[in-house]
């Protein structure tokens, strides 16, 4: 196969190519979370509660600097690269990467130096009240520069719909980060908690350096496949000025950056409003704190874990939609959007049902906190709503409408603040009122996104498919509700009982979807790796 043929395949018909990218990113996301979970357990053994506290003090500054340095650049670079790739403007794609890489290098370097040399100043002015956090802050500074370079590379490679580099680099980064954190923390512990926490913080830079090396290798492989096209301008293509490219990057990236900053802002509003209104409802300070922990520390992480697939799907959708838009291929945009929405429903609805029905044993096994069951059961519904929001956001970003998700999130956040204030203060609801407010927040944002997708593409959400999902999910719910108690008594173990009944229920759910037409052989064939084999078996 010639290099030109390979390139045409890469930027050609991508009607369902994003499925493979979503699966790759999903698997990587699960692996990264598992490694991270094990890391926190082991690191807490090494540093103890006080050492973990010192380590954590530096992280808000690090995350703020990352938000400022990333500034939505990966999404912007992915969109613009996908457009150039679709038009076979390989020189234009290369220029976009070089300019974004230079921008991120300068921004990341400045912020790294600012954090490195400002660490002592932050402590002297008592902004950071724990002087032992100095080494943690200093150790995190180099990671900001490296992550800035990583974001540009990931955005560029994602623009070519290459999701494997992102997935591999994430896993390598997490592995090297964890190994370095634990090794340095253990090695430096005899010198004191301050040095041990600083050593653990240095793991971020080591992991980022490894991830950067992986991405540079993939970048080199891509460049070797298009050396002539990148150097020779294509006929009929307009060469954009550097200033115009930078302006477009900023226009696309700024709303995404503000959207990412809105999440911690809303979380801080919850921190101020929810415990206060729980006290109004008649709970003591300790009771309010405990219930707030049920929501934010137990239920929300479960929801985030259940939406790994849709979060990955959203990332994979951006360049796919961008390429179709650049080619003026609205039918393909409609097909890509429809397929993504169906996959979102197919994956999130059964997970929402599982968490709702098995909320009590789940929180009992994972957290040993049966009191979190009620709020977790309500939050289970947000799995479906969050999945729709993530996918619809990916579609809008792919269309270049990156400011719309920011506006819809802002309107939804305002609704959440009002409902938090009203519902959480009701004694009959308490923290469950805050969960309902969260459902309304995510649901409104998703609905508004769908409205704007319809406005710009003509896509209409298929409620007939949704009813098929819900019908199959009702069967799943009945199996879980009726099957878990006797199975738990038989096995005498909650964890294995949940795993077995969920696996069986999941198979029945898939079978029911095949029977009712909610899942077809064509859908199975589109699934990467195992799809064709499943489709063949289904046909037999």
C-alpha positions in Angstrom: 0.0 0.0 0.0 1.4 3.4 -1.0 1.9 6.2 1.4 -0.7 8.3 -0.5 -3.3 5.4 0.0 -2.5 5.3 3.7 -3.0 9.0 4.0 -6.3 8.8 2.1 -7.5 6.1 4.4 -6.5 8.2 7.4 -8.4 11.3 6.4 -11.1 9.6 4.2 -14.4 8.1 5.3 -14.5 8.2 9.1 -18.1 7.4 9.7 -17.4 5.0 12.5 -13.7 5.3 12.9 -14.1 7.1 16.2 -15.5 3.9 17.8 -12.0 2.4 17.8 -10.5 5.6 19.2 -13.1 5.7 21.9 -12.5 2.1 22.9 -8.7 2.6 23.0 -9.1 5.7 25.2 -11.6 3.9 27.4 -9.3 1.0 28.1 -6.4 3.4 28.8 -8.7 5.4 31.2 -9.6 2.3 33.2 -6.0 1.2 33.4 -4.8 4.7 34.5 -7.5 4.8 37.2 -6.6 1.4 38.5 -3.0 2.2 38.7 -3.8 5.5 40.4 -6.0 3.8 43.0 -3.3 1.3 43.9 -0.8 4.2 44.1 -2.8 6.1 46.6 -3.1 3.1 48.9 0.6 2.4 48.7 1.6 6.1 49.0 -0.6 6.5 52.1 1.3 3.6 53.7 4.6 5.3 53.0 3.8 8.9 53.9 0.9 8.5 56.3 -1.9 11.0 56.7 0.4 14.0 57.5 2.7 13.3 54.6 -0.3 13.0 52.2 -1.5 16.3 53.5 1.8 18.0 52.7 1.8 16.4 49.3 -1.8 17.5 48.6 -1.2 21.2 49.6 0.9 21.8 46.5 -1.6 20.3 44.1 -4.2 23.1 43.8 -1.4 25.4 42.5 -0.2 22.7 40.1 -3.7 22.1 38.7 -4.3 25.9 38.4 -1.1 26.3 36.4 -2.0 23.3 34.2 -5.4 24.9 33.4 -3.7 28.1 32.5 -1.1 26.4 30.4 -3.3 23.9 28.6 -6.1 26.4 28.1 -8.1 24.0 25.8 -5.2 23.8 23.4 -5.5 20.0 22.7 -9.1 20.5 21.6 -8.3 23.5 19.4 -5.3 21.8 17.8 -7.3 18.7 17.2 -10.1 20.6 15.4 -7.8 22.6 13.2 -5.5 19.7 12.4 -8.5 17.5 11.5 -9.8 20.3 9.1 -6.4 20.5 7.4 -6.1 16.7 7.2 -9.5 16.4 5.6 -8.5 19.0 2.9 -5.1 17.2 2.5 -3.4 20.5 3.5 -0.6 18.6 5.2 1.7 21.7 5.2 -1.1 23.7 6.9 -1.5 20.9 9.6 2.3 21.0 10.2 2.2 24.7 10.6 -0.6 24.5 13.1 1.3 22.0 15.2 4.5 24.1 15.1 2.8 27.3 16.2 0.8 25.5 18.9 3.9 23.7 20.2 5.8 27.0 20.3 2.9 28.7 22.1 2.7 25.9 24.7 6.4 25.7 25.2 6.6 29.5 26.0 3.5 29.4 28.2 4.5 26.3 30.1 8.1 27.5 30.6 6.9 30.8 32.1 4.4 29.1 34.4 7.0 26.5 35.5 9.5 29.3 36.3 6.9 31.3 38.1 5.9 28.4 40.3 9.5 27.3 40.9 10.8 30.8 42.0 7.5 31.8 43.6 7.3 28.8 46.0 9.3 30.5 48.7 7.3 33.7 48.2 4.0 31.9 48.7 5.2 30.4 51.9 6.8 33.7 53.2 3.5 35.5 52.7 1.6 32.7 54.4 -0.5 32.0 51.3 0.8 28.4 51.8 0.7 28.0 55.5 2.6 24.8 55.6 6.4 25.5 55.0 7.1 21.8 54.5 5.2 22.0 51.3 8.0 24.0 49.7 9.8 21.0 48.2 6.5 19.6 46.8 5.8 22.9 45.0 9.3 23.1 43.6 9.2 19.5 42.4 5.9 20.0 40.6 7.2 23.0 38.6 9.0 21.1 35.8 5.9 19.0 35.1 3.9 22.0 34.0 6.4 22.7 31.1 6.4 19.1 30.1 2.6 18.7 30.2 2.2 21.8 28.1 4.3 20.2 25.3 2.3 16.9 25.8 -1.0 18.7 25.3 0.1 20.1 21.9 1.4 16.8 20.7 -1.7 14.9 21.8 -4.0 17.5 20.1 -2.1 17.2 16.9 -2.1 13.4 16.8 -5.8 13.3 17.8 -6.5 15.6 14.9 -5.3 12.7 12.6 -7.7 10.5 14.6 -4.7 8.7 16.2 -5.9 7.9 19.7 -3.4 5.2 20.4 -0.6 7.7 21.2 -2.7 9.4 23.8 -3.7 6.1 25.4 -0.2 4.6 25.4 1.3 7.9 26.7 -1.3 8.1 29.5 -0.5 4.6 30.7 3.3 5.1 30.5 3.0 8.4 32.3 1.0 6.9 35.1 3.3 3.9 35.5 6.5 5.9 35.6 4.8 8.5 37.9 3.7 5.9 40.4 7.0 4.1 40.5 8.9 7.3 40.9 6.6 8.6 43.6 6.7 5.5 45.7 10.5 5.0 45.2 11.5 8.6 46.0 9.0 8.9 48.9 10.4 5.7 50.5 14.0 6.7 49.8 13.7 10.2 51.2 11.4 9.4 54.1 14.4 9.2 56.6 15.2 12.8 55.8 11.7 13.9 56.9 8.1 14.2 55.5 8.9 17.4 53.6 11.6 15.7 51.5 9.5 12.5 51.1 6.5 14.5 49.9 8.7 16.5 47.5 10.1 13.3 46.1 6.6 12.0 45.6 5.7 15.2 43.7 8.7 14.8 41.4 7.0 11.7 40.0 4.7 14.0 38.0 7.7 15.3 36.0 9.2 11.9 35.5 5.9 10.5 34.2 5.4 13.5 32.0 8.9 13.2 30.5 8.2 9.5 29.7 4.8 10.4 28.1 6.5 13.1 26.0 9.0 10.6 24.7 6.2 8.3 23.7 4.4 11.1 21.8 7.5 12.3 20.1 8.1 8.8 18.8 4.5 8.6 17.4 4.9 12.1 15.9 8.0 11.0 14.2 6.2 7.9 12.7 3.5 10.2 11.4 5.9 12.7 9.9 7.8 9.9 8.1 4.5 8.9 6.4 4.0 12.4 4.8 7.4 14.1 4.3 6.8 15.2 0.7 3.2 16.4 1.3 4.2 18.4 4.3 6.9 20.2 2.4 5.1 20.9 -0.9 2.1 23.2 -0.8 -1.0 21.8 -2.4 -2.6 23.6 -5.3 -5.7 25.6 -4.6 -5.1 25.8 -0.8 -4.9 29.2 0.9 -1.9 29.6 3.2 -3.1 31.1 6.5 -1.0 33.8 8.2 0.6 32.8 11.5 -1.5 35.5 13.2 -4.7 34.1 11.8 -3.9 30.6 13.0 -3.0 31.8 16.5 -6.3 33.8 16.6 -8.3 30.7 15.6 -6.5 28.6 18.2 -7.3 31.2 20.9 -10.9 31.5 19.8 -11.4 27.7 20.0 -9.3 27.1 23.1 -10.5 29.9 25.4 -14.1 28.6 25.8 -12.9 25.1 26.5 -10.5 26.4 29.1 -13.2 28.4 30.8 -15.5 25.4 30.7 -12.8 23.3 32.5 -12.3 26.1 35.1 -16.1 26.2 35.6 -16.0 22.7 37.1 -13.9 23.6 40.2 -15.9 26.9 40.5 -19.2 24.9 40.7 -17.5 22.4 43.1 -16.5 25.3 45.4 -20.0 26.7 45.3 -21.3 23.3 46.4 -18.8 23.4 49.2 -20.2 26.6 50.5 -23.9 26.0 49.9 -24.6 22.4 50.5 -23.2 22.0 54.1 -24.7 25.3 55.1 -28.2 24.4 53.8 -27.9 20.9 55.4 -27.5 22.7 58.7 -30.6 24.7 58.0 -32.4 21.4 57.4 -31.5 20.4 60.9 -28.3 18.5 60.6 -25.3 19.1 62.8 -22.0 20.3 61.4 -20.6 16.8 61.6 -23.7 15.2 60.0 -23.7 17.8 57.2 -20.0 17.1 56.5 -20.6 13.4 56.5 -23.5 13.6 54.0 -21.6 16.0 51.8 -18.9 13.4 51.7 -21.5 10.8 50.6 -22.2 12.9 47.6 -18.9 14.3 46.5 -16.5 11.7 47.8 -18.5 8.5 47.1 -21.4 8.9 44.6 -19.7 11.4 42.2 -16.5 9.3 41.7 -18.7 6.3 40.8 -20.6 8.3 38.2 -17.3 9.6 36.7 -16.0 6.0 36.5 -19.1 4.8 34.8 -18.8 7.5 32.1 -15.2 6.7 31.0 -16.5 5.3 27.6 -18.5 8.4 26.8 -15.7 10.8 27.9 -13.4 8.9 25.6 -16.0 9.0 22.8 -16.3 12.7 23.1 -12.5 13.1 22.6 -12.6 10.8 19.6 -15.6 12.6 18.1 -14.0 16.0 17.9 -11.6 15.3 15.0 -14.1 13.0 13.3 -16.8 15.7 13.2 -14.2 18.4 12.3 -13.1 16.5 9.2 -16.6 15.9 8.0 -17.4 19.6 8.6 -14.3 20.7 6.6 -15.5 18.6 3.7 -19.1 20.0 4.0 -20.4 16.4 4.5 -23.4 17.0 6.7 -24.9 13.5 6.1 -21.8 12.0 7.6 -22.0 14.4 10.6 -25.5 13.3 11.2 -24.5 9.6 11.0 -21.5 10.1 13.3 -23.7 12.0 15.8 -26.4 9.4 15.7 -24.0 6.5 16.2 -22.3 8.3 19.1 -25.6 9.0 20.8 -26.7 5.4 20.4 -23.4 4.2 21.9 -23.8 6.6 24.8 -27.3 5.3 25.5 -26.2 1.7 25.1 -23.3 2.0 27.6 -24.7 4.5 30.2 -28.3 3.3 30.7 -27.4 -0.3 31.9 -24.6 1.1 34.1 -27.1 3.6 35.6 -29.5 0.8 36.3 -26.8 -1.4 37.9 -25.7 1.4 40.2 -29.3 2.3 41.1 -30.4 -1.2 41.9 -27.2 -2.3 43.6 -26.4 1.1 45.3 -26.5 -0.4 48.8 -24.1 -3.3 48.3 -21.8 -1.1 46.1 -21.2 1.6 48.7 -21.0 -1.1 51.4 -18.3 -3.0 49.7 -16.3 0.0 48.3 -16.7 2.5 51.2 -18.3 0.6 54.1 -20.7 3.5 54.2 -24.3 2.2 53.9 -25.6 5.7 54.5 -24.4 6.7 51.1 -26.8 4.4 49.3 -29.7 6.8 49.0 -27.8 9.6 47.4 -25.9 7.2 45.2 -29.2 5.7 44.0 -30.3 9.2 42.9 -26.9 10.0 41.3 -27.1 6.9 39.2 -29.4 8.7 36.8 -26.6 11.3 36.1 -24.6 8.5 34.4 -27.0 8.6 31.5 -27.3 12.4 31.5 -23.6 13.0 31.8 -22.9 10.6 28.9 -25.2 12.6 26.7 -23.6 15.9 27.8 -20.1 14.6 27.1 -21.0 13.3 23.7 -23.0 16.4 22.7 -20.1 18.6 23.9 -17.8 16.6 21.7 -20.1 17.1 18.7 -20.3 20.9 19.2 -16.6 21.2 19.7 -16.0 19.3 16.5 -18.3 21.7 14.7 -16.1 24.5 16.0 -18.9 25.8 18.3 -16.7 25.6 21.5 -18.4 28.5 23.1 -21.8 26.9 23.2 -21.0 24.2 25.9 -19.6 27.0 28.0 -22.8 28.9 27.8 -25.0 25.9 28.5 -22.8 24.9 31.4 -23.2 28.4 32.9 -27.0 28.3 32.6 -27.1 24.8 34.1 -24.8 25.8 36.9 -27.1 28.7 37.8 -30.0 26.3 38.0 -28.0 24.0 40.2 -27.1 26.8 42.7 -30.8 27.7 43.0 -31.9 24.1 43.5 -29.1 23.4 45.9 -30.2 26.4 48.0 -33.9 25.3 48.0 -33.9 21.5 48.0 -31.0 20.8 50.3 -32.6 22.8 53.1 -35.7 20.6 53.1 -35.5 18.1 56.0 -37.2 15.4 53.9 -34.5 15.6 51.2 -31.3 16.9 52.7 -28.3 15.7 50.7 -30.6 14.0 48.3 -31.8 17.4 47.3 -28.3 18.3 46.3 -28.2 15.1 44.2 -31.4 16.1 42.5 -29.9 19.6 41.8 -26.9 17.8 40.2 -29.2 15.8 38.0 -31.0 18.9 36.9 -27.7 20.7 36.2 -26.3 17.9 33.9 -29.7 17.3 32.3 -30.3 20.9 31.3 -26.8 21.3 29.9 -27.3 18.1 27.8 -30.7 19.2 26.5 -29.4 22.6 25.6 -26.5 21.0 23.8 -28.9 18.8 21.8 -30.9 21.8 20.8 -27.9 23.6 19.4 -26.8 20.4 17.6 -30.2 20.3 15.9 -29.9 23.9 15.1 -26.5 23.6 13.3 -26.8 20.1 11.8 -30.5 19.1 11.8 -29.8 16.1 14.0 -32.9 14.9 16.1 -32.4 12.6 19.0 -34.1 9.3 18.4 -36.5 8.6 21.3 -37.5 5.3 19.7 -34.0 3.9 20.2 -34.1 5.3 23.8 -37.3 3.4 24.5 -35.6 0.2 23.3 -32.7 0.8 25.7 -35.1 1.5 28.5 -37.1 -1.7 27.8 -33.9 -3.8 27.9 -32.8 -1.9 31.0 -36.0 -2.8 32.8 -35.3 -6.5 32.2 -31.8 -5.9 33.6 -33.2 -4.2 36.6 -35.5 -7.1 37.4 -32.7 -9.6 37.1 -30.5 -7.5 39.5 -33.3 -6.9 42.0 -34.5 -10.4 42.1 -31.3 -12.3 41.5 -28.8 -10.5 43.8 -30.2 -11.3 47.3 -30.4 -15.1 46.8 -27.0 -15.2 45.0 -25.4 -13.2 47.8 -26.8 -15.6 50.4 -25.6 -18.5 48.4 -22.1 -17.2 47.9 -21.8 -15.3 51.2 -19.8 -12.6 49.4 -21.3 -9.3 48.2 -18.5 -8.5 45.8 -18.6 -11.8 43.9 -22.4 -11.8 44.0 -22.5 -8.3 42.4 -20.0 -9.3 39.8 -21.8 -12.4 38.7 -25.3 -11.0 38.6 -24.1 -7.9 36.8 -22.3 -10.0 34.2 -25.4 -12.2 33.7 -27.7 -9.2 33.6 -25.4 -7.4 31.1 -25.5 -10.4 28.7 -29.3 -10.5 29.0 -29.4 -6.7 28.3 -27.3 -7.1 25.1 -29.5 -10.0 24.0 -32.7 -8.0 24.6 -31.3 -5.1 22.6 -30.6 -7.5 19.7 -34.1 -8.9 19.9 -35.8 -5.6 19.9 -33.6 -4.1 17.2 -31.9 -1.6 19.5 -28.6 -3.3 18.6 -28.1 -4.6 15.1 -25.5 -6.7 13.3 -24.3 -3.6 11.6 -23.7 -2.0 15.0 -21.7 -5.0 16.1 -19.6 -4.9 12.9 -18.7 -1.3 13.6 -17.3 -2.2 17.0 -13.5 -2.5 16.7 -11.6 -5.7 17.4 -14.4 -8.0 18.6 -17.3 -6.6 16.7 -17.1 -8.6 13.5 -16.8 -11.8 15.4 -19.8 -11.0 17.6 -21.8 -10.0 14.5 -21.0 -13.4 12.9 -22.1 -15.3 15.9 -25.3 -13.1 16.1 -26.0 -14.0 12.5 -25.7 -17.7 13.2 
